Amino acid sequence: MNKGSVVAGIAAGALALAAGVVMKWEGYKADPYIDAVGVLTVCYGTTTDVQRRQYSRAECESFLARDLEEAREVVHACVKAPMLPHQEAALISFAYNVGPGHPGVRDGLCWLKSGNQPRIRIKANAGDWVGACAELSNWTRAGGRRLLGLERRRADERRLCEGRI
């Protein structure tokens, strides 16, 4: 087996692990709805170019694959330290949910509204995976409100990150 196929297998494994968490917590909704922060959302939590119409299961699965790959790209753009597949999967699920972040726009894996780097990114890049995984528990607010669903999702992501699921 060559190095390229090993790397592809690891990436596919991380995406599959992340997909399980994302699908569990986002749920499947073929009809668009307004999420907790007022964004038009559909399928498994996609927010890109959503129209007010019903979507097929195949369309939703295509969006999920696209959005997970985008989240994986965010993780690899922001975190340069080596990571195990379960750590990568937890960060992919997290980035899928919160986005990359842009200074002055919204918080995410890469940047905070203040323009600073989030502690989760700093700790991951330092190779402090215990600390990075623990930081997931601090991201339980949406629209300024603490949400029980986000607390539970972050607990799952943290367990995954720590290799406990």
ABEGO torsion letter per residue (X at the ends): XBAAAAAAAAAAAAAAAAAAAAAAAAEBBABBBBBAAGBBBBEAGBABGBBBBBBBAAAAAAAAAAAAAAAAAAAAAABABBBBAAAAAAAAAAAAAAEAEBBGABBBAABBAAGBBBAAAAAAAAGBAAAAAAAAAABABBGGBBBAAAAAAAAAAAAAAAGAX
